Amino acid sequence: MRNVLAIAGKEMRGYFASPIAYIVLGFFALVFGWFFYVPLAFFNRQSMQMAGSGMNISQMLITPVFSNATVVMLFLLPAITMRTYSEEKRSGTIELLLTSPLTDTQIILGKFLGAMGLYASMLALTVVHMAILFAFTDPNPDWKPVASAYLGLLLMGGSFISVGLLISSLTKNQVVAAIATFVVFLMLWVINWIGTFVGPTTQAILNQLSLTDHFDDFARGVIDTKHLVFYLSFISLGLFLTAKSVDSERWRG
C-alpha cells in the first residue's frame, strides 16, 4: 500500500507542477458556480411567487445542480487522465517505471488514486456552495440527496477515469489520448439514446450500460445496490484492461 500511495502522491505533484490542475480546478469552479447560481435564482424567484408552498429544494435545486455537473466530466476528466501513461511514454520514463520493483497493480492503482485525488479536489470546491445553501436556507434541505450525489459523482468519475487510464496507456501522444477519451466518454454518455431506435431488449441492455442513467438515483438521494455494483464493476474492468495494456507494454519493452 505504501508504494501505491507513493505513486499517487507523485501523480498529484505532477498535476500541480503543471498548469493542468489549476486550469481544471478553475474551470470547474467557474462552471459549477454558474450551474449553482442559475437554479438558485430560479428557485428563489419561484418561492417568492408561491410563498414557498409546495417547493422542494432537493428536486428543484440540488438534483439539477449535480446532474448538470456531470456534463463537465466529459471535458475535464480527459484532461486529467491524458498524461497518466502518455507522458511516461513520451518522456521515456515508462521503461524506468516498468523495470522498477513495483507490480503493475501498484502502478495502476497509484495512478488511479492520483487522478481520483485531483477529481476529489474538484468536488471539494463545491462543498462551499452546499455550505452556503445549508447556512441560508430555512428550513435546511435534506442532507441525504447531497451525500448520495457526492457518492454518485465519485463513482461515476472513477468509472470515467478508469477508461481514461486505459486509453492513455495505448498512446504516447497526450492530445490523441485526450480526444480519444472524450469520444469514448461521449459514447458512454449517449449510449442509451440509441435505445430509442432499437427493440425493447436491446434498449434495456443499453440503458444498463449508460453511466449517466445509474447516476440519476444518486442525484435524487437514492443509493441502490445495483448502481454501486455497476460502478465498482466498471472501474474494476477498466483497471483490469489497463493492467493488460501495461503488461503488453512490458513484454514489448
C-alpha positions as CSV (number, residue, x, y, z in Angstrom):
1,M,0.0,0.0,0.0
2,R,2.9,2.3,0.7
3,N,4.1,2.0,-2.9
4,V,0.6,2.8,-4.2
5,L,0.3,5.9,-2.1
6,A,3.8,7.0,-3.2
7,I,2.8,6.7,-6.8
8,A,-0.4,8.5,-6.1
9,G,1.5,11.3,-4.4
10,K,3.9,11.6,-7.3
11,E,0.9,11.9,-9.7
12,M,-0.7,14.6,-7.6
13,R,2.6,16.6,-7.5
14,G,2.9,16.2,-11.3
15,Y,-0.6,17.6,-11.8
16,F,0.1,20.7,-9.6
17,A,3.6,21.2,-11.1
18,S,1.9,21.8,-14.4
19,P,-1.0,24.2,-15.4
20,I,-3.3,21.2,-15.7
21,A,-4.6,21.1,-12.1
22,Y,-5.1,24.9,-11.9
23,I,-6.9,25.0,-15.3
24,V,-9.1,22.1,-14.4
25,L,-10.0,23.3,-10.9
26,G,-10.5,26.9,-12.1
27,F,-12.8,25.9,-15.0
28,F,-14.8,23.5,-12.8
29,A,-15.3,26.1,-10.1
30,L,-16.5,28.6,-12.6
31,V,-18.9,26.3,-14.4
32,F,-20.3,24.7,-11.2
33,G,-20.8,28.2,-9.7
34,W,-22.9,29.1,-12.8
35,F,-24.8,25.8,-12.6
36,F,-25.5,26.6,-8.9
37,Y,-26.5,30.2,-9.3
38,V,-29.0,29.8,-12.2
39,P,-31.2,27.1,-10.4
40,L,-30.8,29.0,-7.1
41,A,-32.1,32.3,-8.7
42,F,-35.0,30.4,-10.3
43,F,-35.9,28.7,-7.1
44,N,-35.7,31.9,-5.1
45,R,-38.0,33.7,-7.6
46,Q,-40.5,30.8,-7.7
47,S,-40.5,30.5,-3.9
48,M,-41.3,34.3,-3.6
49,Q,-44.2,34.0,-6.1
50,M,-45.6,30.8,-4.5
51,A,-44.8,31.9,-0.9
52,G,-42.7,28.7,-0.5
53,S,-45.7,26.4,-0.7
54,G,-45.1,23.0,-2.3
55,M,-41.4,23.9,-3.1
56,N,-39.0,21.0,-2.9
57,I,-35.4,22.4,-2.8
58,S,-34.0,18.9,-3.4
59,Q,-35.9,18.3,-6.6
60,M,-35.7,21.9,-7.9
61,L,-32.2,22.8,-6.9
62,I,-29.9,20.1,-5.6
63,T,-30.7,17.4,-8.1
64,P,-30.4,19.6,-11.2
65,V,-27.2,21.1,-10.0
66,F,-25.4,17.8,-9.5
67,S,-26.9,16.4,-12.7
68,N,-25.6,19.3,-14.7
69,A,-22.2,19.0,-13.0
70,T,-21.8,15.6,-14.6
71,V,-21.7,17.3,-18.0
72,V,-18.4,18.9,-17.1
73,M,-16.8,15.5,-16.7
74,L,-16.9,15.0,-20.4
75,F,-14.5,17.9,-20.9
76,L,-12.3,17.9,-17.8
77,L,-11.7,14.2,-17.0
78,P,-9.9,13.6,-20.3
79,A,-7.5,16.4,-19.3
80,I,-6.8,14.7,-16.1
81,T,-6.2,11.2,-17.5
82,M,-4.5,12.1,-20.8
83,R,-1.0,12.4,-19.2
84,T,-1.1,9.4,-16.8
85,Y,0.7,7.0,-19.2
86,S,1.2,9.1,-22.4
87,E,3.6,11.4,-20.6
88,E,5.6,8.5,-19.3
89,K,5.9,7.1,-22.8
90,R,6.8,10.5,-24.4
91,S,9.5,11.3,-21.8
92,G,10.9,7.7,-21.8
93,T,10.3,7.2,-18.1
94,I,7.9,4.3,-18.8
95,E,10.9,1.9,-19.1
96,L,12.2,3.0,-15.7
97,L,8.7,2.6,-14.2
98,L,8.2,-0.9,-15.7
99,T,11.6,-2.1,-14.6
100,S,11.2,-0.8,-11.0
101,P,10.4,-3.1,-8.2
102,L,6.7,-2.3,-8.5
103,T,4.0,-4.5,-9.7
104,D,1.6,-3.4,-12.5
105,T,-1.2,-3.4,-10.0
106,Q,0.6,-1.0,-7.7
107,I,1.4,1.3,-10.6
108,I,-2.1,1.3,-11.9
109,L,-3.8,1.8,-8.5
110,G,-1.3,4.6,-7.7
111,K,-2.1,6.4,-11.0
112,F,-5.8,5.8,-10.5
113,L,-5.7,7.2,-6.9
114,G,-3.7,10.2,-8.1
115,A,-6.2,11.1,-10.8
116,M,-9.0,10.5,-8.3
117,G,-7.3,12.8,-5.8
118,L,-7.4,15.7,-8.3
119,Y,-11.0,14.8,-9.2
120,A,-11.9,14.8,-5.5
121,S,-10.3,18.2,-5.2
122,M,-12.7,19.4,-7.9
123,L,-15.6,18.1,-5.9
124,A,-14.3,19.6,-2.7
125,L,-14.7,23.1,-4.3
126,T,-18.4,22.5,-4.5
127,V,-18.7,22.0,-0.7
128,V,-18.6,25.8,-0.4
129,H,-21.8,26.1,-2.4
130,M,-23.6,23.4,-0.4
131,A,-22.4,25.1,2.8
132,I,-23.9,28.4,1.7
133,L,-27.2,26.6,0.8
134,F,-27.5,25.0,4.2
135,A,-26.5,28.1,6.0
136,F,-29.0,30.5,4.5
137,T,-31.9,28.1,3.8
138,D,-34.7,27.8,6.3
139,P,-35.6,25.0,6.8
140,N,-32.4,23.3,5.9
141,P,-32.5,21.0,2.9
142,D,-32.3,17.2,3.4
143,W,-28.6,16.3,3.5
144,K,-29.2,12.8,2.1
145,P,-29.6,13.8,-1.5
146,V,-26.4,15.9,-1.2
147,A,-24.4,13.0,0.3
148,S,-25.7,10.4,-2.2
149,A,-25.0,12.8,-5.1
150,Y,-21.4,13.2,-4.0
151,L,-21.0,9.4,-3.7
152,G,-22.5,9.0,-7.2
153,L,-20.2,11.7,-8.6
154,L,-17.1,9.9,-7.1
155,L,-18.2,6.5,-8.5
156,M,-19.1,7.9,-11.9
157,G,-15.9,9.9,-12.1
158,G,-13.9,6.8,-11.1
159,S,-15.5,4.9,-13.9
160,F,-14.6,7.6,-16.4
161,I,-11.0,7.8,-15.0
162,S,-10.5,4.0,-15.3
163,V,-11.4,4.3,-19.0
164,G,-9.1,7.3,-19.4
165,L,-6.2,5.4,-17.9
166,L,-6.8,2.6,-20.4
167,I,-6.8,4.9,-23.4
168,S,-3.7,6.8,-22.1
169,S,-1.8,3.5,-21.8
170,L,-2.4,2.9,-25.6
171,T,-0.6,6.0,-26.9
172,K,2.3,8.3,-26.2
173,N,0.5,11.4,-27.6
174,Q,-1.4,13.3,-24.9
175,V,-3.6,15.1,-27.4
176,V,-4.6,11.9,-29.0
177,A,-5.3,10.4,-25.6
178,A,-7.5,13.4,-24.6
179,I,-9.5,13.3,-27.8
180,A,-10.0,9.6,-27.8
181,T,-11.0,9.6,-24.2
182,F,-13.5,12.4,-24.8
183,V,-15.0,10.4,-27.7
184,V,-15.4,7.3,-25.6
185,F,-16.8,9.3,-22.7
186,L,-19.4,10.8,-25.1
187,M,-20.3,7.4,-26.5
188,L,-20.8,6.1,-22.9
189,W,-22.9,9.2,-22.2
190,V,-25.3,8.9,-25.1
191,I,-25.4,5.1,-25.4
192,N,-28.9,4.9,-24.0
193,W,-30.1,7.4,-26.7
194,I,-29.5,4.7,-29.3
195,G,-32.1,2.6,-27.4
196,T,-34.9,4.7,-28.8
197,F,-34.2,3.3,-32.2
198,V,-33.9,-0.4,-31.4
199,G,-36.1,-3.1,-29.8
200,P,-37.0,-3.2,-26.1
201,T,-34.5,-5.9,-25.2
202,T,-31.6,-4.0,-26.7
203,Q,-32.8,-0.8,-25.2
204,A,-32.8,-2.3,-21.8
205,I,-29.3,-3.5,-22.2
206,L,-28.1,-0.1,-23.5
207,N,-29.8,1.6,-20.6
208,Q,-27.9,-0.6,-18.2
209,L,-24.6,0.3,-19.8
210,S,-25.3,4.1,-19.5
211,L,-23.1,5.7,-16.9
212,T,-25.5,8.6,-16.5
213,D,-28.6,6.5,-16.0
214,H,-27.1,4.9,-13.0
215,F,-26.3,8.3,-11.5
216,D,-29.9,9.6,-11.6
217,D,-30.9,7.8,-8.4
218,F,-27.9,9.1,-6.6
219,A,-28.9,12.6,-7.5
220,R,-32.4,12.0,-6.1
221,G,-30.9,10.7,-2.8
222,V,-31.4,7.0,-3.5
223,I,-28.5,4.7,-3.0
224,D,-29.3,1.4,-4.8
225,T,-27.0,-1.6,-4.5
226,K,-27.3,-2.4,-8.2
227,H,-25.8,1.0,-9.1
228,L,-23.0,0.6,-6.6
229,V,-22.2,-2.9,-8.1
230,F,-22.3,-1.4,-11.6
231,Y,-19.9,1.4,-11.0
232,L,-17.5,-0.7,-9.0
233,S,-17.6,-3.4,-11.6
234,F,-17.0,-0.8,-14.4
235,I,-14.0,0.6,-12.5
236,S,-12.6,-2.9,-11.9
237,L,-13.0,-3.7,-15.6
238,G,-11.3,-0.5,-16.7
239,L,-8.3,-1.1,-14.4
240,F,-8.1,-4.7,-15.4
241,L,-7.9,-3.8,-19.1
242,T,-5.3,-1.1,-18.3
243,A,-3.2,-3.8,-16.5
244,K,-3.3,-6.0,-19.6
245,S,-2.3,-3.0,-21.7
246,V,0.6,-2.2,-19.4
247,D,1.6,-5.8,-19.3
248,S,1.8,-5.9,-23.1
249,E,4.0,-2.8,-22.9
250,R,6.3,-4.6,-20.5
251,W,6.7,-7.5,-22.9
252,R,7.3,-5.3,-25.9
253,G,9.9,-3.4,-23.9
